[in-house]
Amino acid sequence: MINKNRYYYRSSISEPEFRQLVGCFALDFTATSTAQLIGISVRSVNSIYLKIRQRMAEACVVPRHLRALLKLMNLTSGRVASEVNVDEVPQGDNVLMAKRLYLDC
């Protein structure tokens, strides 16, 4: 069986409709206006909007070792903090990556 939509598995929405829905999401359309525009139910649009928001939230999660680096930097003034707490610096293999990121900032 050929999958109708390669972006959304087991969907009854076709791929062009899904792309149009994502475009409406990016333009900050409401679920009701998107459903009327595309011709699908508001319930389906709400479900897909929630899944898109969940994926976006998963992509924004900052790993623990990077959080420690962000604490070391004073991001509000754009300067590196002068005092460094040794306990917050990642140990082991993450130290090389931490130093690289620290110097790039």
Residue pairs with C-beta under 8 A, 6 or more apart in sequence:
3 9
4 11
4 12
4 14
4 15
5 11
5 13
5 14
5 15
5 18
6 15
7 15
7 18
7 19
8 18
8 48
11 18
13 21
13 40
13 44
13 48
17 38
17 39
17 40
18 48
20 37
20 38
21 34
21 38
21 40
21 45
21 48
22 52
24 33
24 34
24 37
24 38
25 34
25 48
25 49
25 52
29 37
31 42
31 45
31 46
31 49
32 42
34 45
35 41
35 42
35 44
35 45
38 45
62 70
65 90
65 94
65 97
65 98
66 101
68 88
68 89
68 90
68 98
69 90
69 98
69 101
69 102
71 88
72 80
72 81
72 84
72 85
72 88
72 89
72 102
73 80
73 81
73 102
73 105
74 80
74 81
80 102
80 105
89 95
89 98
90 97
90 98
